[in-house]
Amino acid sequence: MNIKNYIRFEFPSLPENAALARTCVSSFAAQLNCTLEDIEEIKLVVSEAVSNCIIHGYENRSDGKIVIECSIDDNRSLEINIIDYGKGIDNLEQAMQPAYSSVPSRMGLGFTFMKSFMDEMGVTSSPHEGTSVRLKRSFLKREQEAYA
């Protein structure tokens, strides 16, 4: 598959930048002629991933860096990579369980939401090095299913 379009941006781990990330990624995705529901779901998964970076990766410190990379390929698939260089996840298997959170006051549904709204989700993490979340959604597949 060939990449047709690509963006990359980075920002500090400030809570107010979650809205910026949502807006940037959803604006980029809009070129795929998404439905309003698609856009809202993309905004939700980006919010969840960026919030995880801020809350868990950087423990609410504002001096961290978050990187977002998005691409659209010639098969009309949107790929979103959200990367932090924070504390990483000690037990990734446990962190992927619904309702698990390392912060007791949190619901622990971020990964569950991300997985449910995207076609693919992958998480890689190394303690003390950071976490990368890869999200992918195919719009060609959805279009083909709609016309079948």
N, C-alpha and C positions, 0 to 999 in steps of 0.2 A: 504494500500500500504506500502511496505517495502522500506526503503532507501537502495540503493545499494552502493552509494558512496557519499561523502560529503567533502566539504572544507570550511574553515572559515579563513579569514585574515582581518587585519586592517592596516590602514595607516593614516598618517596625511593629512589634507585637503589642500594639495599642488596641483596646477593645473597639474603639470607634472605627478602626480600619476593617473590621468585619463587613460593615456596610459597603465600604469601597470595594472590597474583594467581590462581594455579591454582585454589585452593579457592573464591575468590569467583566466578570466572567459571563454574566447573563447577556450583556451587550454583545460580547464576542459570539456567544452561542446563537443569538438571534438571527445571524446570517443563514442558519440552517432552516429557517422558516418554521421554527418551533411553535407549538401551541402555547397559550398562556399558562396552562398547567405544566408543560415541560419547563418553561422558564422558572416558575415558582419552585419546582422540584430541584432544579439546578441551583437556585439561590439557597434553598434549604441545605443541600449537601455541602455547598461552599461555606455557609455559615457554621455548620457543625464542624467541618474540618479546621477552619481558621480558629474557631473557639477552642477546639482541642489543643491547637498549637499554643494559644495564649494561656489557657488555664492549666493544662497538664504539662506541655513541653517547657514552657517558660515560667510556670507557677506565678502567673500574673505580673511578671516583670516586664517593663516596657522597653528593655534594652535588647530584646531578641530580634531576629530577622526571620521573616516568613517570605518564601518564594512561591509564586504560582506560575505554572507553565500550562498553557492550553494549546491544543492543536486540533485541527479538523483535517481528516484525510479524504481521499477521493471516494471512499465508501460512505461518506456522510456520517462518520463517527466523530464524536467529540471526546477528547481525552483531557482530563484535568489532573495535574500533579500539584499537590500542596505539600511543601517541604518546610520543616523547621530544623534548627540546629540546637535544640534544647536537650532536656535530660533523657529523652528516649523512653522506651517502654521496657520494663524489666521482664514482664511475662505477657507476651503478645497474645498468646492463646487465651489467657484469662481476660485480658482487656477487650477481646472481641466478643465476649459473652454478653448477651442482653442484660441490662440492668447492673452491670459491673461498672464501678467508677472508683478511681483512686482518691477521689474527693467525696466524702460521705454525703455532702449536701447536694450532689449532682445526681441526675436520674440514670446516667450511664447508657443512654440510648443513641448516642452520636453515631457509632459505627453501624448500629442496626438500621438507623434511618438512611445512612449513606448507601448501605448495601441494598436496601429495599427500593431505592429510587434510581439506581444505576444498573446497567447490564453487567458490569464487572467492577470489582473493587479489590485492590491489593494494598497491603500495608507492610512496609519494611521499617524496622526500627533497631537501633543499636543504643544500649545504655550509654549515656554521656555524650552521644554524638548526634542524636536527633531522630526524627521520624519522617517518613514520606508516605503519603496516601495517594494512590493512583485510582482515579475514577474514570470509567468509560461508559458511554452511551451511544448506541447506534440508532440514528434516525432513519437510515435506509431500511433497516429491518422493520422498524415500526410502520413506515410508509407501505412496505410490501404487505405486512399483516393487515393493514387497513383496507387495502384494495383486494385482498384475497377472498 
